[in-house]
Amino acid sequence: MHTALDLEPLEPLEPSGNGHHPPGGATLSARDVSAWFGDRKVLERVSLDMNAGSVTALIGPSGCGKSTFLRILNRMHELVPSASLAGEVRLGDDDIYGAGRRITDTRKRIGMVFQKPNPFPAMSIAENVTAGLKLTGTKVSRGARADLVEECLTRAGLWAEVRDRLRQPGGALSGGQQQRLCIARSLAVRPDVLLMDEPCSALDPTSTRRIEETIHDLRQDVTIVIVTHNMQQAARVSQHCAFFLAEQGTPGHIVEAGPTERIFGDPADERTSDYVNGRFG
Ligand SMILES: Nc1ncnc2c1ncn2[C@@H]1O[C@H](COP(=O)(O)OP(=O)(O)OP(=O)(O)O)[C@@H](O)[C@H]1O
């Protein structure tokens, strides 16, 4: 059950990063995105700007298409054999579905963190951080690797806890630490955008809070889009919010989107008000 909302912004616990990372983030814009699995349409003309320097939360009841929309944003939807889509997704000025655009280029610029932490359990903590470099063809000299590991673990809010055991396996960390390790791994390829699909749903409240602090610290550098079922979390971590709904078997669509404070405090649509106040979903 969702409850009344705490709109207080989070205070960072640690400074974000060590100053080595570039300022960044880029605005991600979806225009008239529709999606299908086979003949079944699950998203209807979704348009949304996810601004640089900002956290955008995607909220809505189960099955309304939030994860599908998120997966379209980094070209994962097309990996499902029956899946198709229409519309446009732009990262800055680039059409990520444009002719000749390679999936690996998109994945490099738009990282993703999943519901269940998925580090490589037998690889060391340090190797986990750099694991994505090879996959995306990112070149980092051997000498620069240690700095990159420290930088990314710091930005992910994990450095202080693991600095003395970088050679231990990633699988030996707690669930919350593993999730921050996955965030560090995503950051190592220097993405402009980080997509997070219910990143805290498998975590306890303390680990959840820690991830929320990490999100708060990262947003200066990386555009963040997060799917969450937790309304208090959406209110705490996001500056913008989009409310998705799929009514009576119709495809999911955005009922309304805007500044989080307005979506929670003064929504334009009664359905949004009912949802954010826990009256359904
Ligand atoms: N691989 C798939 N094949 C067929 N249908 C799918 C597939 N993935 C999702 N769907 C359907 O697409 C619709 C949207 O699902 P999606 O997972 O995007 O919703 P969601 O809002 O993220 O839900 P939840 O909050 O429960 O994760 C649902 O009706 C779902 O059953």
The ligand as a MOL file (V3000), in Angstrom:
LIG
                    3D

  0  0  0     0  0            999 V3000
M  V30 BEGIN CTAB
M  V30 COUNTS 31 33 0 0 0
M  V30 BEGIN ATOM
M  V30 1 N 8.6400 -11.2020 -23.4280 0
M  V30 2 C 7.3300 -10.9320 -23.4580 0
M  V30 3 N 6.5080 -11.6200 -24.3030 0
M  V30 4 C 5.1900 -11.3540 -24.3510 0
M  V30 5 N 4.5880 -10.3870 -23.6150 0
M  V30 6 C 5.3480 -9.6760 -22.7750 0
M  V30 7 C 6.7630 -9.9060 -22.6550 0
M  V30 8 N 7.2500 -9.0310 -21.7360 0
M  V30 9 C 6.2050 -8.3070 -21.2930 0
M  V30 10 N 5.0620 -8.6810 -21.9270 0
M  V30 11 C 3.7270 -8.1000 -21.7280 0
M  V30 12 O 3.7910 -6.7100 -21.9960 0
M  V30 13 C 3.0070 -5.9730 -21.0870 0
M  V30 14 C 3.8830 -4.9460 -20.3960 0
M  V30 15 O 4.8130 -5.6140 -19.5760 0
M  V30 16 P 5.9490 -4.8520 -18.7650 0
M  V30 17 O 6.8070 -5.8700 -18.1100 0
M  V30 18 O 6.5920 -3.8590 -19.6400 0
M  V30 19 O 5.0670 -4.0670 -17.6710 0
M  V30 20 P 5.5310 -3.3650 -16.3340 0
M  V30 21 O 4.7000 -2.1360 -16.1960 0
M  V30 22 O 7.0000 -3.1880 -16.3250 0
M  V30 23 O 5.1040 -4.4580 -15.2630 0
M  V30 24 P 5.7490 -4.7730 -13.8310 0
M  V30 25 O 5.5670 -3.5260 -13.0440 0
M  V30 26 O 4.9190 -5.9090 -13.3290 0
M  V30 27 O 7.1770 -5.1500 -14.0500 0
M  V30 28 C 2.4000 -6.9820 -20.0990 0
M  V30 29 O 1.0880 -7.2540 -20.5190 0
M  V30 30 C 3.2910 -8.1900 -20.2660 0
M  V30 31 O 2.5560 -9.3710 -20.0350 0
M  V30 END ATOM
M  V30 BEGIN BOND
M  V30 1 1 1 2
M  V30 2 1 2 3
M  V30 3 2 2 7
M  V30 4 2 3 4
M  V30 5 1 4 5
M  V30 6 2 5 6
M  V30 7 1 6 7
M  V30 8 1 6 10
M  V30 9 1 7 8
M  V30 10 2 8 9
M  V30 11 1 9 10
M  V30 12 1 10 11
M  V30 13 1 11 12
M  V30 14 1 11 30
M  V30 15 1 12 13
M  V30 16 1 13 14
M  V30 17 1 13 28
M  V30 18 1 14 15
M  V30 19 1 15 16
M  V30 20 2 16 17
M  V30 21 1 16 18
M  V30 22 1 16 19
M  V30 23 1 19 20
M  V30 24 2 20 21
M  V30 25 1 20 22
M  V30 26 1 20 23
M  V30 27 1 23 24
M  V30 28 2 24 25
M  V30 29 1 24 26
M  V30 30 1 24 27
M  V30 31 1 28 29
M  V30 32 1 28 30
M  V30 33 1 30 31
M  V30 END BOND
M  V30 END CTAB
M  END
